[in-house]
Amino acid sequence: MPTYIVLLGPPGAGKGTQAQAVSQTLGLPHISSGDIFRENLKKQTDLGKLAEGFMNRGELVPDDVTIAMIRERLSRSDAKNGALLDGFPRTPAQAEALSTMLSEFDGEVDVVPYIKVHEEVLIERLTGRWTCRAQGHVYHEKHNPPKVPGSCDIDGSELYQRDDDKAETVKRRIRVYLEQTEPLIEFYRQRGKLIEVDGTKPIEQVKENLLAVLPDTEQTNDLGA
Ligand code: AP5
């Protein structure tokens, strides 16, 4: 049976940071809806052009487009043993669609770690975030600085600040999260899938706490496929 993990939490909770840290250990690909949209934007695909306005305004890309994109990604061979989902689902309609599509892959959402962080912390985290241009590795100027300022420790590429990390857009993203995504906490709690993880601890400690609640997965998934 494949294993599907959904990382839930507000913008800046640390979903991407933790997914990058644990995906290799779990042997599951890290699938970030935001990263896929940004990749498409960089390549100026139709999907990227469609998503751009929504992202810059801090709003959600329409459900039908997002669901189709994730369905395509989950059907690739590197996700045959499951996936670590970051940023999807984000609305009740996306959560229902995910359940349906996973049943087609003979799976289900196994566990939903909810990375809990108070709202005041989020703005400081996002406005201080630096992201690697090549592969989206994430840093923070205070909490997780790169060894060489402006350069990714892992692949040496340039670090940049995301357009949607400006304070005004961050506030809008948090509002959108509260209105459209927060209901998923109850959705998954009622299904017995939700596990709360304190996201205010240092990055390494959040990682340890997260790994402690995640299922043991086979280490045989070929992430390079
Ligand atoms: P997306 O890229 O998914 O953004 P997000 O959910 O807002 O999440 P972030 O990437 O901002 O935060 P994160 O939780 O990953 O935090 P991170 O680890 O980077 O989406 C962007 C846009 O795409 C959306 O607004 C929407 O338009 C569109 N979109 C995406 N998915 C969609 C969907 N399903 N439906 C519709 N539209 C969609 O950490 C943040 C900072 O904090 C970093 O600097 C990090 O170093 C630091 N940090 C992390 N952990 C800690 C810690 N424990 N202590 C101190 N600092 C920490």
py3Dmol code that shows the C-alpha trace and the ligand (Angstrom):
import py3Dmol

protein = """\
ATOM      1  CA  MET A   1       0.000   0.000   0.000  1.00  0.00           C
ATOM      2  CA  PRO A   2       1.353   3.469  -0.814  1.00  0.00           C
ATOM      3  CA  THR A   3       1.757   5.987   2.019  1.00  0.00           C
ATOM      4  CA  TYR A   4       0.372   9.491   1.674  1.00  0.00           C
ATOM      5  CA  ILE A   5       1.227  12.186   4.203  1.00  0.00           C
ATOM      6  CA  VAL A   6      -0.385  15.640   4.111  1.00  0.00           C
ATOM      7  CA  LEU A   7       1.493  18.469   5.826  1.00  0.00           C
ATOM      8  CA  LEU A   8      -1.001  21.045   7.042  1.00  0.00           C
ATOM      9  CA  GLY A   9      -0.298  24.481   8.497  1.00  0.00           C
ATOM     10  CA  PRO A  10      -0.487  28.199   7.770  1.00  0.00           C
ATOM     11  CA  PRO A  11       1.870  30.006   5.366  1.00  0.00           C
ATOM     12  CA  GLY A  12       5.277  30.094   7.044  1.00  0.00           C
ATOM     13  CA  ALA A  13       4.571  27.250   9.494  1.00  0.00           C
ATOM     14  CA  GLY A  14       7.569  25.347   8.123  1.00  0.00           C
ATOM     15  CA  LYS A  15       5.868  22.808   5.838  1.00  0.00           C
ATOM     16  CA  GLY A  16       8.422  23.187   3.041  1.00  0.00           C
ATOM     17  CA  THR A  17      11.383  23.240   5.446  1.00  0.00           C
ATOM     18  CA  GLN A  18      10.255  20.029   7.120  1.00  0.00           C
ATOM     19  CA  ALA A  19       9.231  18.297   3.896  1.00  0.00           C
ATOM     20  CA  GLN A  20      12.698  18.936   2.450  1.00  0.00           C
ATOM     21  CA  ALA A  21      14.257  17.593   5.670  1.00  0.00           C
ATOM     22  CA  VAL A  22      12.262  14.345   5.980  1.00  0.00           C
ATOM     23  CA  SER A  23      11.386  13.337   2.418  1.00  0.00           C
ATOM     24  CA  GLN A  24      14.666  11.462   1.860  1.00  0.00           C
ATOM     25  CA  THR A  25      14.424   9.679   5.218  1.00  0.00           C
ATOM     26  CA  LEU A  26      10.894   8.547   4.401  1.00  0.00           C
ATOM     27  CA  GLY A  27      11.766   7.570   0.831  1.00  0.00           C
ATOM     28  CA  LEU A  28       8.792   9.586  -0.412  1.00  0.00           C
ATOM     29  CA  PRO A  29       8.829  12.426  -2.957  1.00  0.00           C
ATOM     30  CA  HIS A  30       8.089  15.914  -1.650  1.00  0.00           C
ATOM     31  CA  ILE A  31       5.215  17.275  -3.720  1.00  0.00           C
ATOM     32  CA  SER A  32       4.635  20.985  -3.138  1.00  0.00           C
ATOM     33  CA  SER A  33       1.771  22.612  -5.047  1.00  0.00           C
ATOM     34  CA  GLY A  34       3.395  26.043  -4.576  1.00  0.00           C
ATOM     35  CA  ASP A  35       6.721  24.779  -6.007  1.00  0.00           C
ATOM     36  CA  ILE A  36       4.937  23.302  -9.042  1.00  0.00           C
ATOM     37  CA  PHE A  37       3.146  26.601  -9.685  1.00  0.00           C
ATOM     38  CA  ARG A  38       6.436  28.550  -9.312  1.00  0.00           C
ATOM     39  CA  GLU A  39       8.223  26.149 -11.679  1.00  0.00           C
ATOM     40  CA  ASN A  40       5.475  26.680 -14.265  1.00  0.00           C
ATOM     41  CA  LEU A  41       5.670  30.421 -13.772  1.00  0.00           C
ATOM     42  CA  LYS A  42       9.424  30.340 -14.377  1.00  0.00           C
ATOM     43  CA  LYS A  43       8.880  28.412 -17.610  1.00  0.00           C
ATOM     44  CA  GLN A  44       5.948  30.656 -18.565  1.00  0.00           C
ATOM     45  CA  THR A  45       3.645  27.694 -19.260  1.00  0.00           C
ATOM     46  CA  ASP A  46      -0.126  28.256 -19.594  1.00  0.00           C
ATOM     47  CA  LEU A  47      -0.539  26.894 -16.061  1.00  0.00           C
ATOM     48  CA  GLY A  48       2.107  29.303 -14.753  1.00  0.00           C
ATOM     49  CA  LYS A  49       0.503  32.287 -16.473  1.00  0.00           C
ATOM     50  CA  LEU A  50      -2.903  31.328 -15.089  1.00  0.00           C
ATOM     51  CA  ALA A  51      -1.557  30.894 -11.535  1.00  0.00           C
ATOM     52  CA  GLU A  52       0.545  34.094 -11.490  1.00  0.00           C
ATOM     53  CA  GLY A  53      -2.222  36.601 -10.718  1.00  0.00           C
ATOM     54  CA  PHE A  54      -3.723  34.483  -7.941  1.00  0.00           C
ATOM     55  CA  MET A  55      -0.319  33.911  -6.333  1.00  0.00           C
ATOM     56  CA  ASN A  56       0.708  37.559  -6.483  1.00  0.00           C
ATOM     57  CA  ARG A  57      -2.576  38.567  -4.852  1.00  0.00           C
ATOM     58  CA  GLY A  58      -2.133  35.903  -2.154  1.00  0.00           C
ATOM     59  CA  GLU A  59      -5.269  34.076  -3.302  1.00  0.00           C
ATOM     60  CA  LEU A  60      -5.783  30.409  -4.108  1.00  0.00           C
ATOM     61  CA  VAL A  61      -5.541  29.112  -7.659  1.00  0.00           C
ATOM     62  CA  PRO A  62      -8.958  27.625  -8.643  1.00  0.00           C
ATOM     63  CA  ASP A  63      -9.648  24.113  -7.366  1.00  0.00           C
ATOM     64  CA  ASP A  64     -10.185  22.405 -10.740  1.00  0.00           C
ATOM     65  CA  VAL A  65      -6.795  23.530 -12.081  1.00  0.00           C
ATOM     66  CA  THR A  66      -4.964  22.639  -8.854  1.00  0.00           C
ATOM     67  CA  ILE A  67      -6.627  19.225  -8.491  1.00  0.00           C
ATOM     68  CA  ALA A  68      -5.788  18.270 -12.105  1.00  0.00           C
ATOM     69  CA  MET A  69      -2.159  19.335 -11.574  1.00  0.00           C
ATOM     70  CA  ILE A  70      -1.770  17.222  -8.413  1.00  0.00           C
ATOM     71  CA  ARG A  71      -3.493  14.235  -9.990  1.00  0.00           C
ATOM     72  CA  GLU A  72      -0.978  14.317 -12.838  1.00  0.00           C
ATOM     73  CA  ARG A  73       1.954  14.646 -10.409  1.00  0.00           C
ATOM     74  CA  LEU A  74       0.780  11.784  -8.175  1.00  0.00           C
ATOM     75  CA  SER A  75       0.410   9.483 -11.163  1.00  0.00           C
ATOM     76  CA  ARG A  76       4.147   9.665 -11.975  1.00  0.00           C
ATOM     77  CA  SER A  77       6.318   6.650 -11.231  1.00  0.00           C
ATOM     78  CA  ASP A  78       8.333   8.249  -8.412  1.00  0.00           C
ATOM     79  CA  ALA A  79       5.083   8.536  -6.408  1.00  0.00           C
ATOM     80  CA  LYS A  80       4.101   4.882  -6.784  1.00  0.00           C
ATOM     81  CA  ASN A  81       4.913   4.220  -3.098  1.00  0.00           C
ATOM     82  CA  GLY A  82       3.194   7.382  -1.933  1.00  0.00           C
ATOM     83  CA  ALA A  83       4.069  11.023  -1.370  1.00  0.00           C
ATOM     84  CA  LEU A  84       4.621  13.797   1.120  1.00  0.00           C
ATOM     85  CA  LEU A  85       2.142  16.511   0.167  1.00  0.00           C
ATOM     86  CA  ASP A  86       2.948  20.123   1.071  1.00  0.00           C
ATOM     87  CA  GLY A  87       0.362  22.846   0.343  1.00  0.00           C
ATOM     88  CA  PHE A  88      -2.307  20.494  -1.002  1.00  0.00           C
ATOM     89  CA  PRO A  89      -5.141  20.095  -0.159  1.00  0.00           C
ATOM     90  CA  ARG A  90      -6.061  23.634   0.830  1.00  0.00           C
ATOM     91  CA  THR A  91      -9.862  23.657   0.531  1.00  0.00           C
ATOM     92  CA  PRO A  92     -12.546  21.126   1.491  1.00  0.00           C
ATOM     93  CA  ALA A  93     -13.156  20.475  -2.244  1.00  0.00           C
ATOM     94  CA  GLN A  94      -9.453  19.661  -2.721  1.00  0.00           C
ATOM     95  CA  ALA A  95      -9.519  17.351   0.317  1.00  0.00           C
ATOM     96  CA  GLU A  96     -12.532  15.454  -1.062  1.00  0.00           C
ATOM     97  CA  ALA A  97     -10.884  15.223  -4.491  1.00  0.00           C
ATOM     98  CA  LEU A  98      -7.686  13.913  -2.900  1.00  0.00           C
ATOM     99  CA  SER A  99      -9.570  11.111  -1.119  1.00  0.00           C
ATOM    100  CA  THR A 100     -11.184  10.089  -4.408  1.00  0.00           C
ATOM    101  CA  MET A 101      -7.963  10.154  -6.402  1.00  0.00           C
ATOM    102  CA  LEU A 102      -5.984   8.245  -3.756  1.00  0.00           C
ATOM    103  CA  SER A 103      -8.581   5.485  -3.711  1.00  0.00           C
ATOM    104  CA  GLU A 104      -7.910   5.133  -7.451  1.00  0.00           C
ATOM    105  CA  PHE A 105      -4.222   4.585  -6.527  1.00  0.00           C
ATOM    106  CA  ASP A 106      -5.280   2.009  -3.864  1.00  0.00           C
ATOM    107  CA  GLY A 107      -4.324   4.386  -1.079  1.00  0.00           C
ATOM    108  CA  GLU A 108      -5.668   6.951   1.349  1.00  0.00           C
ATOM    109  CA  VAL A 109      -4.391   9.852   3.413  1.00  0.00           C
ATOM    110  CA  ASP A 110      -2.518   8.051   6.195  1.00  0.00           C
ATOM    111  CA  VAL A 111      -1.593  10.908   8.492  1.00  0.00           C
ATOM    112  CA  VAL A 112      -1.913  14.698   8.577  1.00  0.00           C
ATOM    113  CA  PRO A 113       0.714  16.426  10.717  1.00  0.00           C
ATOM    114  CA  TYR A 114      -0.606  19.893  11.483  1.00  0.00           C
ATOM    115  CA  ILE A 115       2.340  22.211  12.093  1.00  0.00           C
ATOM    116  CA  LYS A 116       0.937  24.712  14.544  1.00  0.00           C
ATOM    117  CA  VAL A 117       2.424  28.217  14.744  1.00  0.00           C
ATOM    118  CA  HIS A 118       0.875  31.427  16.119  1.00  0.00           C
ATOM    119  CA  GLU A 119      -0.059  34.062  13.583  1.00  0.00           C
ATOM    120  CA  GLU A 120       2.372  36.720  14.961  1.00  0.00           C
ATOM    121  CA  VAL A 121       5.360  34.497  14.177  1.00  0.00           C
ATOM    122  CA  LEU A 122       4.344  33.872  10.558  1.00  0.00           C
ATOM    123  CA  ILE A 123       4.924  37.375   9.194  1.00  0.00           C
ATOM    124  CA  GLU A 124       8.445  37.545  10.640  1.00  0.00           C
ATOM    125  CA  ARG A 125       9.236  34.109   9.203  1.00  0.00           C
ATOM    126  CA  LEU A 126       7.969  34.875   5.710  1.00  0.00           C
ATOM    127  CA  THR A 127       9.384  38.370   5.316  1.00  0.00           C
ATOM    128  CA  GLY A 128      12.800  36.987   6.397  1.00  0.00           C
ATOM    129  CA  ARG A 129      12.665  33.955   4.084  1.00  0.00           C
ATOM    130  CA  TRP A 130      15.150  33.441   1.254  1.00  0.00           C
ATOM    131  CA  THR A 131      14.493  30.742  -1.340  1.00  0.00           C
ATOM    132  CA  CYS A 132      16.899  28.997  -3.687  1.00  0.00           C
ATOM    133  CA  ARG A 133      16.259  29.815  -7.339  1.00  0.00           C
ATOM    134  CA  ALA A 134      17.186  26.360  -8.683  1.00  0.00           C
ATOM    135  CA  GLN A 135      15.318  23.945  -6.408  1.00  0.00           C
ATOM    136  CA  GLY A 136      13.366  25.937  -3.837  1.00  0.00           C
ATOM    137  CA  HIS A 137      15.554  25.148  -0.789  1.00  0.00           C
ATOM    138  CA  VAL A 138      14.432  27.411   2.030  1.00  0.00           C
ATOM    139  CA  TYR A 139      16.451  29.642   4.402  1.00  0.00           C
ATOM    140  CA  HIS A 140      15.742  32.383   6.915  1.00  0.00           C
ATOM    141  CA  GLU A 141      18.016  35.351   7.483  1.00  0.00           C
ATOM    142  CA  LYS A 142      17.898  34.830  11.288  1.00  0.00           C
ATOM    143  CA  HIS A 143      16.622  31.308  12.026  1.00  0.00           C
ATOM    144  CA  ASN A 144      18.302  29.318   9.256  1.00  0.00           C
ATOM    145  CA  PRO A 145      20.871  31.466   7.450  1.00  0.00           C
ATOM    146  CA  PRO A 146      22.870  30.076   4.515  1.00  0.00           C
ATOM    147  CA  LYS A 147      26.621  29.606   5.074  1.00  0.00           C
ATOM    148  CA  VAL A 148      27.370  32.149   2.328  1.00  0.00           C
ATOM    149  CA  PRO A 149      24.848  35.029   2.199  1.00  0.00           C
ATOM    150  CA  GLY A 150      22.810  34.978  -1.020  1.00  0.00           C
ATOM    151  CA  SER A 151      23.900  31.481  -2.043  1.00  0.00           C
ATOM    152  CA  CYS A 152      22.232  28.073  -1.495  1.00  0.00           C
ATOM    153  CA  ASP A 153      24.272  25.675   0.705  1.00  0.00           C
ATOM    154  CA  ILE A 154      23.027  22.682  -1.270  1.00  0.00           C
ATOM    155  CA  ASP A 155      23.348  23.665  -4.939  1.00  0.00           C
ATOM    156  CA  GLY A 156      25.087  27.071  -4.851  1.00  0.00           C
ATOM    157  CA  SER A 157      22.287  28.813  -6.734  1.00  0.00           C
ATOM    158  CA  GLU A 158      21.148  32.368  -6.061  1.00  0.00           C
ATOM    159  CA  LEU A 159      18.736  33.006  -3.159  1.00  0.00           C
ATOM    160  CA  TYR A 160      15.772  35.325  -3.771  1.00  0.00           C
ATOM    161  CA  GLN A 161      12.769  36.673  -1.871  1.00  0.00           C
ATOM    162  CA  ARG A 162       9.398  35.471  -3.169  1.00  0.00           C
ATOM    163  CA  ASP A 163       7.079  38.159  -4.575  1.00  0.00           C
ATOM    164  CA  ASP A 164       4.277  36.921  -2.329  1.00  0.00           C
ATOM    165  CA  ASP A 165       6.435  37.310   0.817  1.00  0.00           C
ATOM    166  CA  LYS A 166       5.843  41.080   0.999  1.00  0.00           C
ATOM    167  CA  ALA A 167       4.129  41.952   4.299  1.00  0.00           C
ATOM    168  CA  GLU A 168       0.798  42.993   2.694  1.00  0.00           C
ATOM    169  CA  THR A 169       0.543  39.809   0.601  1.00  0.00           C
ATOM    170  CA  VAL A 170       1.539  37.670   3.580  1.00  0.00           C
ATOM    171  CA  LYS A 171      -1.346  39.165   5.594  1.00  0.00           C
ATOM    172  CA  ARG A 172      -3.736  38.353   2.727  1.00  0.00           C
ATOM    173  CA  ARG A 173      -2.391  34.770   2.499  1.00  0.00           C
ATOM    174  CA  ILE A 174      -2.958  34.286   6.223  1.00  0.00           C
ATOM    175  CA  ARG A 175      -6.556  35.563   5.873  1.00  0.00           C
ATOM    176  CA  VAL A 176      -7.142  33.185   2.957  1.00  0.00           C
ATOM    177  CA  TYR A 177      -5.681  30.337   5.021  1.00  0.00           C
ATOM    178  CA  LEU A 178      -8.013  31.086   7.949  1.00  0.00           C
ATOM    179  CA  GLU A 179     -11.077  31.241   5.692  1.00  0.00           C
ATOM    180  CA  GLN A 180     -10.421  28.396   3.266  1.00  0.00           C
ATOM    181  CA  THR A 181      -7.803  26.014   4.676  1.00  0.00           C
ATOM    182  CA  GLU A 182      -8.298  26.022   8.439  1.00  0.00           C
ATOM    183  CA  PRO A 183     -11.568  24.011   8.122  1.00  0.00           C
ATOM    184  CA  LEU A 184      -9.363  21.084   7.010  1.00  0.00           C
ATOM    185  CA  ILE A 185      -8.041  20.763  10.563  1.00  0.00           C
ATOM    186  CA  GLU A 186     -11.501  19.611  11.672  1.00  0.00           C
ATOM    187  CA  PHE A 187     -12.005  17.619   8.445  1.00  0.00           C
ATOM    188  CA  TYR A 188      -8.944  15.463   9.184  1.00  0.00           C
ATOM    189  CA  ARG A 189      -9.425  15.444  12.975  1.00  0.00           C
ATOM    190  CA  GLN A 190     -12.880  13.915  12.527  1.00  0.00           C
ATOM    191  CA  ARG A 191     -11.337  11.204  10.335  1.00  0.00           C
ATOM    192  CA  GLY A 192      -8.727  10.407  13.001  1.00  0.00           C
ATOM    193  CA  LYS A 193      -5.810  11.499  10.796  1.00  0.00           C
ATOM    194  CA  LEU A 194      -4.684  14.752  12.440  1.00  0.00           C
ATOM    195  CA  ILE A 195      -1.603  14.971  14.650  1.00  0.00           C
ATOM    196  CA  GLU A 196      -0.556  18.351  16.046  1.00  0.00           C
ATOM    197  CA  VAL A 197       3.137  19.243  15.950  1.00  0.00           C
ATOM    198  CA  ASP A 198       4.460  22.349  17.709  1.00  0.00           C
ATOM    199  CA  GLY A 199       6.012  24.393  14.884  1.00  0.00           C
ATOM    200  CA  THR A 200       7.433  27.082  17.179  1.00  0.00           C
ATOM    201  CA  LYS A 201      10.342  24.891  18.304  1.00  0.00           C
ATOM    202  CA  PRO A 202      13.724  25.092  16.514  1.00  0.00           C
ATOM    203  CA  ILE A 203      13.787  23.483  13.042  1.00  0.00           C
ATOM    204  CA  GLU A 204      15.787  20.384  14.126  1.00  0.00           C
ATOM    205  CA  GLN A 205      13.451  19.697  17.026  1.00  0.00           C
ATOM    206  CA  VAL A 206      10.331  20.049  14.868  1.00  0.00           C
ATOM    207  CA  LYS A 207      11.937  17.534  12.495  1.00  0.00           C
ATOM    208  CA  GLU A 208      12.525  15.012  15.309  1.00  0.00           C
ATOM    209  CA  ASN A 209       8.983  15.444  16.644  1.00  0.00           C
ATOM    210  CA  LEU A 210       7.595  15.063  13.143  1.00  0.00           C
ATOM    211  CA  LEU A 211       9.565  11.904  12.372  1.00  0.00           C
ATOM    212  CA  ALA A 212       8.351  10.430  15.663  1.00  0.00           C
ATOM    213  CA  VAL A 213       4.713  10.631  14.523  1.00  0.00           C
ATOM    214  CA  LEU A 214       5.181   9.617  10.885  1.00  0.00           C
ATOM    215  CA  PRO A 215       4.727   6.017   9.750  1.00  0.00           C
ATOM    216  CA  ASP A 216       7.761   3.864   8.993  1.00  0.00           C
ATOM    217  CA  THR A 217       7.924   3.753   5.224  1.00  0.00           C
ATOM    218  CA  GLU A 218       9.836   1.411   2.954  1.00  0.00           C
ATOM    219  CA  GLN A 219      13.201   2.868   1.906  1.00  0.00           C
ATOM    220  CA  THR A 220      12.905   1.326  -1.544  1.00  0.00           C
ATOM    221  CA  ASN A 221      11.207   4.128  -3.420  1.00  0.00           C
ATOM    222  CA  ASP A 222      13.442   5.321  -6.255  1.00  0.00           C
ATOM    223  CA  LEU A 223      13.144   9.094  -5.936  1.00  0.00           C
ATOM    224  CA  GLY A 224      15.272   9.584  -9.012  1.00  0.00           C
ATOM    225  CA  ALA A 225      12.690   7.898 -11.279  1.00  0.00           C
TER     226      ALA A 225
END
"""
ligand_1 = """\
57
AP5
P 2.919 27.810 -1.103
O 4.222 27.890 -1.756
O 2.350 26.485 -0.756
O 2.936 28.761 0.146
P 2.357 28.571 1.637
O 1.429 27.491 1.948
O 1.826 29.915 1.875
O 3.508 28.087 2.419
P 4.909 28.696 2.475
O 5.773 28.096 1.425
O 4.809 30.191 2.460
O 5.327 28.301 3.967
P 5.888 26.958 4.588
O 4.924 26.463 5.599
O 6.318 26.000 3.516
O 7.126 27.548 5.369
P 8.692 27.396 5.084
O 9.143 26.022 5.389
O 9.068 27.966 3.774
O 1.806 28.531 -2.010
C 2.062 29.763 -2.658
C 0.834 30.151 -3.466
O 0.572 29.141 -4.484
C -0.483 30.246 -2.702
O -0.641 31.497 -2.064
C -1.508 30.013 -3.822
O -1.674 31.163 -4.615
C -0.819 28.945 -4.669
N -1.170 27.586 -4.205
C -0.320 26.655 -3.688
N -0.975 25.541 -3.386
C -2.280 25.741 -3.705
C -3.450 24.956 -3.583
N -3.418 23.711 -3.060
N -4.613 25.482 -4.015
C -4.678 26.713 -4.558
N -3.598 27.531 -4.677
C -2.403 27.045 -4.242
O 9.252 28.335 6.270
C 9.017 29.738 6.254
C 10.248 30.468 6.840
O 10.365 30.142 8.227
C 11.571 30.051 6.186
O 12.396 31.176 6.092
C 12.175 29.019 7.177
O 13.593 29.010 7.156
C 11.636 29.528 8.506
N 11.340 28.440 9.457
C 10.763 27.226 9.157
N 10.624 26.504 10.278
C 11.113 27.275 11.296
C 11.245 27.056 12.719
N 10.836 25.906 13.300
N 11.798 28.066 13.458
C 12.200 29.233 12.862
N 12.111 29.480 11.528
C 11.566 28.509 10.762
"""
view = py3Dmol.view(width=600, height=400)
view.addModel(protein, "pdb")
view.setStyle({"model": 0}, {"cartoon": {"style": "trace"}})
view.addModel(ligand_1, "xyz")
view.setStyle({"model": 1}, {"stick": {}})
view.zoomTo()
view.show()
